Amino acid sequence: MEISIIFKIAAVGIIVSILNQVLKHSGREEQAFLTTLAGLLIVLYWLVPYIVDLFDSMKKLLQM
């Protein structure tokens, strides 16, 4: 696993939390929720290849 993916996830988390707070204080709770959901989907999109590799490795390990 690359170390850069951890920094990307942290950056998205910081940006989403700031946007979430700004939107909630301005009375836009729906947009705050959608921003949080979009951040979660972006991170999951980045992590799916690593999860697939993990399951492939486990499958190969258990077949031996």
PDB file of N, H, CA, C and O in Angstrom:
ATOM      1  N   MET A   1       0.859  -1.185   0.000  1.00  0.00           N
ATOM      2  CA  MET A   1       0.000   0.000   0.000  1.00  0.00           C
ATOM      3  C   MET A   1       0.894   1.235   0.000  1.00  0.00           C
ATOM      4  O   MET A   1       1.879   1.317   0.734  1.00  0.00           O
ATOM      5  N   GLU A   2       0.532   2.158  -0.819  1.00  0.00           N
ATOM      6  H   GLU A   2      -0.267   2.092  -1.415  1.00  0.00           H
ATOM      7  CA  GLU A   2       1.301   3.390  -0.916  1.00  0.00           C
ATOM      8  C   GLU A   2       0.961   4.330   0.238  1.00  0.00           C
ATOM      9  O   GLU A   2      -0.170   4.365   0.723  1.00  0.00           O
ATOM     10  N   ILE A   3       1.954   5.076   0.658  1.00  0.00           N
ATOM     11  H   ILE A   3       2.872   5.047   0.264  1.00  0.00           H
ATOM     12  CA  ILE A   3       1.734   6.024   1.745  1.00  0.00           C
ATOM     13  C   ILE A   3       0.935   7.228   1.260  1.00  0.00           C
ATOM     14  O   ILE A   3       0.285   7.905   2.057  1.00  0.00           O
ATOM     15  N   SER A   4       0.980   7.499  -0.046  1.00  0.00           N
ATOM     16  H   SER A   4       1.508   6.950  -0.693  1.00  0.00           H
ATOM     17  CA  SER A   4       0.269   8.664  -0.572  1.00  0.00           C
ATOM     18  C   SER A   4      -1.242   8.513  -0.447  1.00  0.00           C
ATOM     19  O   SER A   4      -1.949   9.513  -0.320  1.00  0.00           O
ATOM     20  N   ILE A   5      -1.750   7.286  -0.482  1.00  0.00           N
ATOM     21  H   ILE A   5      -1.175   6.474  -0.586  1.00  0.00           H
ATOM     22  CA  ILE A   5      -3.197   7.087  -0.352  1.00  0.00           C
ATOM     23  C   ILE A   5      -3.672   7.503   1.039  1.00  0.00           C
ATOM     24  O   ILE A   5      -4.791   7.994   1.192  1.00  0.00           O
ATOM     25  N   ILE A   6      -2.837   7.312   2.039  1.00  0.00           N
ATOM     26  H   ILE A   6      -1.928   6.914   1.915  1.00  0.00           H
ATOM     27  CA  ILE A   6      -3.203   7.724   3.398  1.00  0.00           C
ATOM     28  C   ILE A   6      -3.298   9.246   3.487  1.00  0.00           C
ATOM     29  O   ILE A   6      -4.201   9.785   4.127  1.00  0.00           O
ATOM     30  N   PHE A   7      -2.356   9.931   2.837  1.00  0.00           N
ATOM     31  H   PHE A   7      -1.622   9.493   2.317  1.00  0.00           H
ATOM     32  CA  PHE A   7      -2.394  11.392   2.832  1.00  0.00           C
ATOM     33  C   PHE A   7      -3.586  11.912   2.036  1.00  0.00           C
ATOM     34  O   PHE A   7      -4.180  12.926   2.405  1.00  0.00           O
ATOM     35  N   LYS A   8      -3.942  11.230   0.949  1.00  0.00           N
ATOM     36  H   LYS A   8      -3.460  10.407   0.649  1.00  0.00           H
ATOM     37  CA  LYS A   8      -5.111  11.634   0.166  1.00  0.00           C
ATOM     38  C   LYS A   8      -6.384  11.487   0.994  1.00  0.00           C
ATOM     39  O   LYS A   8      -7.245  12.367   0.985  1.00  0.00           O
ATOM     40  N   ILE A   9      -6.495  10.378   1.703  1.00  0.00           N
ATOM     41  H   ILE A   9      -5.796   9.664   1.710  1.00  0.00           H
ATOM     42  CA  ILE A   9      -7.683  10.152   2.534  1.00  0.00           C
ATOM     43  C   ILE A   9      -7.768  11.200   3.638  1.00  0.00           C
ATOM     44  O   ILE A   9      -8.850  11.712   3.928  1.00  0.00           O
ATOM     45  N   ALA A  10      -6.644  11.519   4.248  1.00  0.00           N
ATOM     46  H   ALA A  10      -5.766  11.103   4.013  1.00  0.00           H
ATOM     47  CA  ALA A  10      -6.627  12.537   5.299  1.00  0.00           C
ATOM     48  C   ALA A  10      -7.022  13.902   4.739  1.00  0.00           C
ATOM     49  O   ALA A  10      -7.763  14.647   5.380  1.00  0.00           O
ATOM     50  N   ALA A  11      -6.530  14.230   3.550  1.00  0.00           N
ATOM     51  H   ALA A  11      -5.928  13.625   3.029  1.00  0.00           H
ATOM     52  CA  ALA A  11      -6.863  15.521   2.937  1.00  0.00           C
ATOM     53  C   ALA A  11      -8.353  15.609   2.625  1.00  0.00           C
ATOM     54  O   ALA A  11      -8.981  16.639   2.868  1.00  0.00           O
ATOM     55  N   VAL A  12      -8.912  14.540   2.093  1.00  0.00           N
ATOM     56  H   VAL A  12      -8.402  13.703   1.895  1.00  0.00           H
ATOM     57  CA  VAL A  12     -10.348  14.536   1.801  1.00  0.00           C
ATOM     58  C   VAL A  12     -11.139  14.662   3.099  1.00  0.00           C
ATOM     59  O   VAL A  12     -12.138  15.380   3.143  1.00  0.00           O
ATOM     60  N   GLY A  13     -10.711  13.983   4.144  1.00  0.00           N
ATOM     61  H   GLY A  13      -9.899  13.400   4.108  1.00  0.00           H
ATOM     62  CA  GLY A  13     -11.397  14.079   5.429  1.00  0.00           C
ATOM     63  C   GLY A  13     -11.385  15.485   5.990  1.00  0.00           C
ATOM     64  O   GLY A  13     -12.399  15.957   6.504  1.00  0.00           O
ATOM     65  N   ILE A  14     -10.258  16.155   5.900  1.00  0.00           N
ATOM     66  H   ILE A  14      -9.434  15.772   5.482  1.00  0.00           H
ATOM     67  CA  ILE A  14     -10.163  17.527   6.411  1.00  0.00           C
ATOM     68  C   ILE A  14     -11.041  18.470   5.599  1.00  0.00           C
ATOM     69  O   ILE A  14     -11.765  19.294   6.157  1.00  0.00           O
ATOM     70  N   ILE A  15     -10.972  18.341   4.274  1.00  0.00           N
ATOM     71  H   ILE A  15     -10.384  17.671   3.821  1.00  0.00           H
ATOM     72  CA  ILE A  15     -11.768  19.221   3.415  1.00  0.00           C
ATOM     73  C   ILE A  15     -13.267  18.989   3.625  1.00  0.00           C
ATOM     74  O   ILE A  15     -14.042  19.943   3.706  1.00  0.00           O
ATOM     75  N   VAL A  16     -13.666  17.734   3.711  1.00  0.00           N
ATOM     76  H   VAL A  16     -13.036  16.959   3.645  1.00  0.00           H
ATOM     77  CA  VAL A  16     -15.076  17.419   3.898  1.00  0.00           C
ATOM     78  C   VAL A  16     -15.565  17.919   5.255  1.00  0.00           C
ATOM     79  O   VAL A  16     -16.677  18.437   5.355  1.00  0.00           O
ATOM     80  N   SER A  17     -14.759  17.775   6.287  1.00  0.00           N
ATOM     81  H   SER A  17     -13.855  17.355   6.206  1.00  0.00           H
ATOM     82  CA  SER A  17     -15.202  18.244   7.604  1.00  0.00           C
ATOM     83  C   SER A  17     -15.335  19.762   7.655  1.00  0.00           C
ATOM     84  O   SER A  17     -16.253  20.284   8.288  1.00  0.00           O
ATOM     85  N   ILE A  18     -14.422  20.473   6.992  1.00  0.00           N
ATOM     86  H   ILE A  18     -13.676  20.049   6.478  1.00  0.00           H
ATOM     87  CA  ILE A  18     -14.534  21.937   6.955  1.00  0.00           C
ATOM     88  C   ILE A  18     -15.778  22.359   6.181  1.00  0.00           C
ATOM     89  O   ILE A  18     -16.542  23.211   6.635  1.00  0.00           O
ATOM     90  N   LEU A  19     -15.977  21.753   5.002  1.00  0.00           N
ATOM     91  H   LEU A  19     -15.357  21.061   4.633  1.00  0.00           H
ATOM     92  CA  LEU A  19     -17.164  22.074   4.215  1.00  0.00           C
ATOM     93  C   LEU A  19     -18.451  21.719   4.965  1.00  0.00           C
ATOM     94  O   LEU A  19     -19.444  22.443   4.899  1.00  0.00           O
ATOM     95  N   ASN A  20     -18.412  20.603   5.670  1.00  0.00           N
ATOM     96  H   ASN A  20     -17.605  20.015   5.724  1.00  0.00           H
ATOM     97  CA  ASN A  20     -19.577  20.179   6.432  1.00  0.00           C
ATOM     98  C   ASN A  20     -19.937  21.206   7.507  1.00  0.00           C
ATOM     99  O   ASN A  20     -21.107  21.551   7.670  1.00  0.00           O
ATOM    100  N   GLN A  21     -18.954  21.683   8.224  1.00  0.00           N
ATOM    101  H   GLN A  21     -18.003  21.402   8.091  1.00  0.00           H
ATOM    102  CA  GLN A  21     -19.215  22.678   9.270  1.00  0.00           C
ATOM    103  C   GLN A  21     -19.719  23.988   8.693  1.00  0.00           C
ATOM    104  O   GLN A  21     -20.641  24.597   9.236  1.00  0.00           O
ATOM    105  N   VAL A  22     -19.115  24.425   7.588  1.00  0.00           N
ATOM    106  H   VAL A  22     -18.367  23.930   7.146  1.00  0.00           H
ATOM    107  CA  VAL A  22     -19.542  25.683   6.965  1.00  0.00           C
ATOM    108  C   VAL A  22     -20.979  25.572   6.475  1.00  0.00           C
ATOM    109  O   VAL A  22     -21.784  26.479   6.682  1.00  0.00           O
ATOM    110  N   LEU A  23     -21.295  24.462   5.829  1.00  0.00           N
ATOM    111  H   LEU A  23     -20.641  23.724   5.662  1.00  0.00           H
ATOM    112  CA  LEU A  23     -22.647  24.289   5.301  1.00  0.00           C
ATOM    113  C   LEU A  23     -23.683  24.150   6.414  1.00  0.00           C
ATOM    114  O   LEU A  23     -24.793  24.668   6.290  1.00  0.00           O
ATOM    115  N   LYS A  24     -23.336  23.459   7.496  1.00  0.00           N
ATOM    116  H   LYS A  24     -22.435  23.038   7.596  1.00  0.00           H
ATOM    117  CA  LYS A  24     -24.286  23.323   8.604  1.00  0.00           C
ATOM    118  C   LYS A  24     -24.563  24.664   9.278  1.00  0.00           C
ATOM    119  O   LYS A  24     -25.701  24.954   9.646  1.00  0.00           O
ATOM    120  N   HIS A  25     -23.527  25.476   9.438  1.00  0.00           N
ATOM    121  H   HIS A  25     -22.603  25.240   9.139  1.00  0.00           H
ATOM    122  CA  HIS A  25     -23.728  26.771  10.094  1.00  0.00           C
ATOM    123  C   HIS A  25     -24.488  27.749   9.214  1.00  0.00           C
ATOM    124  O   HIS A  25     -25.077  28.704   9.719  1.00  0.00           O
ATOM    125  N   SER A  26     -24.484  27.527   7.915  1.00  0.00           N
ATOM    126  H   SER A  26     -24.005  26.751   7.504  1.00  0.00           H
ATOM    127  CA  SER A  26     -25.244  28.406   7.030  1.00  0.00           C
ATOM    128  C   SER A  26     -26.651  27.879   6.785  1.00  0.00           C
ATOM    129  O   SER A  26     -27.404  28.468   6.010  1.00  0.00           O
ATOM    130  N   GLY A  27     -27.018  26.769   7.442  1.00  0.00           N
ATOM    131  H   GLY A  27     -26.407  26.291   8.072  1.00  0.00           H
ATOM    132  CA  GLY A  27     -28.369  26.256   7.350  1.00  0.00           C
ATOM    133  C   GLY A  27     -28.624  25.338   6.167  1.00  0.00           C
ATOM    134  O   GLY A  27     -29.776  25.127   5.786  1.00  0.00           O
ATOM    135  N   ARG A  28     -27.584  24.798   5.588  1.00  0.00           N
ATOM    136  H   ARG A  28     -26.648  24.969   5.897  1.00  0.00           H
ATOM    137  CA  ARG A  28     -27.733  23.907   4.430  1.00  0.00           C
ATOM    138  C   ARG A  28     -27.350  22.482   4.821  1.00  0.00           C
ATOM    139  O   ARG A  28     -26.329  21.954   4.381  1.00  0.00           O
ATOM    140  N   GLU A  29     -28.176  21.883   5.640  1.00  0.00           N
ATOM    141  H   GLU A  29     -29.006  22.312   5.997  1.00  0.00           H
ATOM    142  CA  GLU A  29     -27.881  20.547   6.145  1.00  0.00           C
ATOM    143  C   GLU A  29     -27.886  19.497   5.037  1.00  0.00           C
ATOM    144  O   GLU A  29     -27.125  18.531   5.087  1.00  0.00           O
ATOM    145  N   GLU A  30     -28.754  19.691   4.030  1.00  0.00           N
ATOM    146  H   GLU A  30     -29.373  20.476   3.990  1.00  0.00           H
ATOM    147  CA  GLU A  30     -28.837  18.707   2.943  1.00  0.00           C
ATOM    148  C   GLU A  30     -27.544  18.679   2.139  1.00  0.00           C
ATOM    149  O   GLU A  30     -27.033  17.608   1.812  1.00  0.00           O
ATOM    150  N   GLN A  31     -27.014  19.865   1.819  1.00  0.00           N
ATOM    151  H   GLN A  31     -27.430  20.735   2.084  1.00  0.00           H
ATOM    152  CA  GLN A  31     -25.749  19.917   1.087  1.00  0.00           C
ATOM    153  C   GLN A  31     -24.597  19.398   1.937  1.00  0.00           C
ATOM    154  O   GLN A  31     -23.660  18.804   1.404  1.00  0.00           O
ATOM    155  N   ALA A  32     -24.649  19.611   3.239  1.00  0.00           N
ATOM    156  H   ALA A  32     -25.410  20.093   3.672  1.00  0.00           H
ATOM    157  CA  ALA A  32     -23.612  19.085   4.126  1.00  0.00           C
ATOM    158  C   ALA A  32     -23.618  17.563   4.106  1.00  0.00           C
ATOM    159  O   ALA A  32     -22.560  16.934   4.071  1.00  0.00           O
ATOM    160  N   PHE A  33     -24.802  16.976   4.128  1.00  0.00           N
ATOM    161  H   PHE A  33     -25.661  17.487   4.156  1.00  0.00           H
ATOM    162  CA  PHE A  33     -24.907  15.516   4.060  1.00  0.00           C
ATOM    163  C   PHE A  33     -24.387  14.997   2.724  1.00  0.00           C
ATOM    164  O   PHE A  33     -23.660  14.005   2.686  1.00  0.00           O
ATOM    165  N   LEU A  34     -24.753  15.656   1.635  1.00  0.00           N
ATOM    166  H   LEU A  34     -25.344  16.461   1.666  1.00  0.00           H
ATOM    167  CA  LEU A  34     -24.290  15.221   0.316  1.00  0.00           C
ATOM    168  C   LEU A  34     -22.776  15.373   0.166  1.00  0.00           C
ATOM    169  O   LEU A  34     -22.132  14.561  -0.498  1.00  0.00           O
ATOM    170  N   THR A  35     -22.213  16.405   0.778  1.00  0.00           N
ATOM    171  H   THR A  35     -22.736  17.065   1.317  1.00  0.00           H
ATOM    172  CA  THR A  35     -20.758  16.579   0.751  1.00  0.00           C
ATOM    173  C   THR A  35     -20.073  15.439   1.492  1.00  0.00           C
ATOM    174  O   THR A  35     -19.070  14.901   1.024  1.00  0.00           O
ATOM    175  N   THR A  36     -20.612  15.074   2.641  1.00  0.00           N
ATOM    176  H   THR A  36     -21.427  15.511   3.021  1.00  0.00           H
ATOM    177  CA  THR A  36     -20.057  13.955   3.396  1.00  0.00           C
ATOM    178  C   THR A  36     -20.174  12.655   2.611  1.00  0.00           C
ATOM    179  O   THR A  36     -19.235  11.859   2.582  1.00  0.00           O
ATOM    180  N   LEU A  37     -21.302  12.440   1.987  1.00  0.00           N
ATOM    181  H   LEU A  37     -22.065  13.087   2.010  1.00  0.00           H
ATOM    182  CA  LEU A  37     -21.507  11.241   1.183  1.00  0.00           C
ATOM    183  C   LEU A  37     -20.558  11.201  -0.010  1.00  0.00           C
ATOM    184  O   LEU A  37     -20.019  10.144  -0.337  1.00  0.00           O
ATOM    185  N   ALA A  38     -20.351  12.335  -0.657  1.00  0.00           N
ATOM    186  H   ALA A  38     -20.789  13.194  -0.391  1.00  0.00           H
ATOM    187  CA  ALA A  38     -19.428  12.395  -1.790  1.00  0.00           C
ATOM    188  C   ALA A  38     -17.997  12.093  -1.348  1.00  0.00           C
ATOM    189  O   ALA A  38     -17.270  11.388  -2.048  1.00  0.00           O
ATOM    190  N   GLY A  39     -17.590  12.614  -0.205  1.00  0.00           N
ATOM    191  H   GLY A  39     -18.181  13.187   0.364  1.00  0.00           H
ATOM    192  CA  GLY A  39     -16.253  12.322   0.314  1.00  0.00           C
ATOM    193  C   GLY A  39     -16.073  10.847   0.614  1.00  0.00           C
ATOM    194  O   GLY A  39     -15.023  10.269   0.329  1.00  0.00           O
ATOM    195  N   LEU A  40     -17.097  10.242   1.187  1.00  0.00           N
ATOM    196  H   LEU A  40     -17.949  10.711   1.418  1.00  0.00           H
ATOM    197  CA  LEU A  40     -17.045   8.814   1.478  1.00  0.00           C
ATOM    198  C   LEU A  40     -16.941   7.992   0.200  1.00  0.00           C
ATOM    199  O   LEU A  40     -16.168   7.035   0.141  1.00  0.00           O
ATOM    200  N   LEU A  41     -17.705   8.351  -0.814  1.00  0.00           N
ATOM    201  H   LEU A  41     -18.332   9.128  -0.766  1.00  0.00           H
ATOM    202  CA  LEU A  41     -17.663   7.620  -2.080  1.00  0.00           C
ATOM    203  C   LEU A  41     -16.316   7.766  -2.781  1.00  0.00           C
ATOM    204  O   LEU A  41     -15.832   6.814  -3.394  1.00  0.00           O
ATOM    205  N   ILE A  42     -15.711   8.943  -2.697  1.00  0.00           N
ATOM    206  H   ILE A  42     -16.104   9.716  -2.199  1.00  0.00           H
ATOM    207  CA  ILE A  42     -14.387   9.148  -3.291  1.00  0.00           C
ATOM    208  C   ILE A  42     -13.364   8.250  -2.619  1.00  0.00           C
ATOM    209  O   ILE A  42     -12.563   7.603  -3.295  1.00  0.00           O
ATOM    210  N   VAL A  43     -13.386   8.206  -1.301  1.00  0.00           N
ATOM    211  H   VAL A  43     -14.037   8.732  -0.752  1.00  0.00           H
ATOM    212  CA  VAL A  43     -12.425   7.374  -0.568  1.00  0.00           C
ATOM    213  C   VAL A  43     -12.658   5.894  -0.861  1.00  0.00           C
ATOM    214  O   VAL A  43     -11.698   5.145  -1.038  1.00  0.00           O
ATOM    215  N   LEU A  44     -13.905   5.468  -0.912  1.00  0.00           N
ATOM    216  H   LEU A  44     -14.685   6.077  -0.768  1.00  0.00           H
ATOM    217  CA  LEU A  44     -14.189   4.066  -1.248  1.00  0.00           C
ATOM    218  C   LEU A  44     -13.730   3.729  -2.645  1.00  0.00           C
ATOM    219  O   LEU A  44     -13.235   2.627  -2.882  1.00  0.00           O
ATOM    220  N   TYR A  45     -13.882   4.663  -3.590  1.00  0.00           N
ATOM    221  H   TYR A  45     -14.284   5.559  -3.398  1.00  0.00           H
ATOM    222  CA  TYR A  45     -13.420   4.450  -4.958  1.00  0.00           C
ATOM    223  C   TYR A  45     -11.910   4.240  -4.988  1.00  0.00           C
ATOM    224  O   TYR A  45     -11.411   3.427  -5.765  1.00  0.00           O
ATOM    225  N   TRP A  46     -11.182   4.971  -4.144  1.00  0.00           N
ATOM    226  H   TRP A  46     -11.588   5.632  -3.512  1.00  0.00           H
ATOM    227  CA  TRP A  46      -9.729   4.798  -4.079  1.00  0.00           C
ATOM    228  C   TRP A  46      -9.340   3.488  -3.411  1.00  0.00           C
ATOM    229  O   TRP A  46      -8.314   2.905  -3.760  1.00  0.00           O
ATOM    230  N   LEU A  47     -10.133   3.014  -2.459  1.00  0.00           N
ATOM    231  H   LEU A  47     -10.967   3.488  -2.175  1.00  0.00           H
ATOM    232  CA  LEU A  47      -9.763   1.836  -1.681  1.00  0.00           C
ATOM    233  C   LEU A  47     -10.191   0.514  -2.303  1.00  0.00           C
ATOM    234  O   LEU A  47      -9.658  -0.530  -1.928  1.00  0.00           O
ATOM    235  N   VAL A  48     -11.128   0.523  -3.234  1.00  0.00           N
ATOM    236  H   VAL A  48     -11.562   1.372  -3.538  1.00  0.00           H
ATOM    237  CA  VAL A  48     -11.626  -0.721  -3.819  1.00  0.00           C
ATOM    238  C   VAL A  48     -10.518  -1.574  -4.439  1.00  0.00           C
ATOM    239  O   VAL A  48     -10.517  -2.784  -4.215  1.00  0.00           O
ATOM    240  N   PRO A  49      -9.576  -1.016  -5.205  1.00  0.00           N
ATOM    241  CA  PRO A  49      -8.512  -1.873  -5.749  1.00  0.00           C
ATOM    242  C   PRO A  49      -7.668  -2.558  -4.669  1.00  0.00           C
ATOM    243  O   PRO A  49      -7.245  -3.701  -4.846  1.00  0.00           O
ATOM    244  N   TYR A  50      -7.426  -1.879  -3.572  1.00  0.00           N
ATOM    245  H   TYR A  50      -7.770  -0.951  -3.427  1.00  0.00           H
ATOM    246  CA  TYR A  50      -6.651  -2.482  -2.486  1.00  0.00           C
ATOM    247  C   TYR A  50      -7.442  -3.603  -1.809  1.00  0.00           C
ATOM    248  O   TYR A  50      -6.869  -4.618  -1.411  1.00  0.00           O
ATOM    249  N   ILE A  51      -8.747  -3.420  -1.680  1.00  0.00           N
ATOM    250  H   ILE A  51      -9.213  -2.596  -2.002  1.00  0.00           H
ATOM    251  CA  ILE A  51      -9.581  -4.461  -1.078  1.00  0.00           C
ATOM    252  C   ILE A  51      -9.639  -5.686  -1.978  1.00  0.00           C
ATOM    253  O   ILE A  51      -9.602  -6.815  -1.489  1.00  0.00           O
ATOM    254  N   VAL A  52      -9.729  -5.475  -3.288  1.00  0.00           N
ATOM    255  H   VAL A  52      -9.759  -4.558  -3.685  1.00  0.00           H
ATOM    256  CA  VAL A  52      -9.727  -6.590  -4.238  1.00  0.00           C
ATOM    257  C   VAL A  52      -8.407  -7.349  -4.156  1.00  0.00           C
ATOM    258  O   VAL A  52      -8.401  -8.580  -4.148  1.00  0.00           O
ATOM    259  N   ASP A  53      -7.293  -6.628  -4.096  1.00  0.00           N
ATOM    260  H   ASP A  53      -7.298  -5.628  -4.103  1.00  0.00           H
ATOM    261  CA  ASP A  53      -5.983  -7.274  -3.957  1.00  0.00           C
ATOM    262  C   ASP A  53      -5.898  -8.079  -2.662  1.00  0.00           C
ATOM    263  O   ASP A  53      -5.332  -9.172  -2.650  1.00  0.00           O
ATOM    264  N   LEU A  54      -6.448  -7.553  -1.585  1.00  0.00           N
ATOM    265  H   LEU A  54      -6.908  -6.665  -1.595  1.00  0.00           H
ATOM    266  CA  LEU A  54      -6.441  -8.257  -0.312  1.00  0.00           C
ATOM    267  C   LEU A  54      -7.211  -9.563  -0.408  1.00  0.00           C
ATOM    268  O   LEU A  54      -6.736 -10.598   0.058  1.00  0.00           O
ATOM    269  N   PHE A  55      -8.397  -9.526  -1.009  1.00  0.00           N
ATOM    270  H   PHE A  55      -8.783  -8.685  -1.388  1.00  0.00           H
ATOM    271  CA  PHE A  55      -9.187 -10.751  -1.138  1.00  0.00           C
ATOM    272  C   PHE A  55      -8.517 -11.757  -2.072  1.00  0.00           C
ATOM    273  O   PHE A  55      -8.584 -12.962  -1.831  1.00  0.00           O
ATOM    274  N   ASP A  56      -7.871 -11.273  -3.135  1.00  0.00           N
ATOM    275  H   ASP A  56      -7.816 -10.294  -3.330  1.00  0.00           H
ATOM    276  CA  ASP A  56      -7.140 -12.184  -4.018  1.00  0.00           C
ATOM    277  C   ASP A  56      -5.978 -12.845  -3.289  1.00  0.00           C
ATOM    278  O   ASP A  56      -5.728 -14.037  -3.467  1.00  0.00           O
ATOM    279  N   SER A  57      -5.276 -12.085  -2.480  1.00  0.00           N
ATOM    280  H   SER A  57      -5.479 -11.116  -2.336  1.00  0.00           H
ATOM    281  CA  SER A  57      -4.159 -12.647  -1.707  1.00  0.00           C
ATOM    282  C   SER A  57      -4.646 -13.673  -0.700  1.00  0.00           C
ATOM    283  O   SER A  57      -4.026 -14.721  -0.521  1.00  0.00           O
ATOM    284  N   MET A  58      -5.752 -13.373  -0.045  1.00  0.00           N
ATOM    285  H   MET A  58      -6.256 -12.522  -0.190  1.00  0.00           H
ATOM    286  CA  MET A  58      -6.300 -14.318   0.921  1.00  0.00           C
ATOM    287  C   MET A  58      -6.782 -15.593   0.233  1.00  0.00           C
ATOM    288  O   MET A  58      -6.629 -16.690   0.772  1.00  0.00           O
ATOM    289  N   LYS A  59      -7.361 -15.448  -0.950  1.00  0.00           N
ATOM    290  H   LYS A  59      -7.486 -14.558  -1.388  1.00  0.00           H
ATOM    291  CA  LYS A  59      -7.834 -16.607  -1.695  1.00  0.00           C
ATOM    292  C   LYS A  59      -6.665 -17.500  -2.096  1.00  0.00           C
ATOM    293  O   LYS A  59      -6.748 -18.723  -1.981  1.00  0.00           O
ATOM    294  N   LYS A  60      -5.568 -16.888  -2.569  1.00  0.00           N
ATOM    295  H   LYS A  60      -5.500 -15.895  -2.662  1.00  0.00           H
ATOM    296  CA  LYS A  60      -4.393 -17.656  -2.943  1.00  0.00           C
ATOM    297  C   LYS A  60      -3.762 -18.320  -1.731  1.00  0.00           C
ATOM    298  O   LYS A  60      -3.286 -19.452  -1.824  1.00  0.00           O
ATOM    299  N   LEU A  61      -3.751 -17.642  -0.611  1.00  0.00           N
ATOM    300  H   LEU A  61      -4.137 -16.723  -0.535  1.00  0.00           H
ATOM    301  CA  LEU A  61      -3.154 -18.179   0.602  1.00  0.00           C
ATOM    302  C   LEU A  61      -3.940 -19.376   1.106  1.00  0.00           C
ATOM    303  O   LEU A  61      -3.345 -20.354   1.557  1.00  0.00           O
ATOM    304  N   LEU A  62      -5.252 -19.323   1.039  1.00  0.00           N
ATOM    305  H   LEU A  62      -5.736 -18.528   0.673  1.00  0.00           H
ATOM    306  CA  LEU A  62      -6.070 -20.403   1.563  1.00  0.00           C
ATOM    307  C   LEU A  62      -6.183 -21.582   0.598  1.00  0.00           C
ATOM    308  O   LEU A  62      -6.605 -22.662   1.012  1.00  0.00           O
ATOM    309  N   GLN A  63      -5.823 -21.412  -0.660  1.00  0.00           N
ATOM    310  H   GLN A  63      -5.480 -20.535  -0.996  1.00  0.00           H
ATOM    311  CA  GLN A  63      -5.860 -22.509  -1.610  1.00  0.00           C
ATOM    312  C   GLN A  63      -4.672 -23.455  -1.457  1.00  0.00           C
ATOM    313  O   GLN A  63      -4.732 -24.592  -1.926  1.00  0.00           O
ATOM    314  N   MET A  64      -3.628 -23.023  -0.830  1.00  0.00           N
ATOM    315  H   MET A  64      -3.580 -22.099  -0.449  1.00  0.00           H
ATOM    316  CA  MET A  64      -2.424 -23.857  -0.694  1.00  0.00           C
ATOM    317  C   MET A  64      -2.583 -24.955   0.286  1.00  0.00           C
ATOM    318  O   MET A  64      -1.652 -25.731   0.500  1.00  0.00           O
TER     319      MET A  64
END
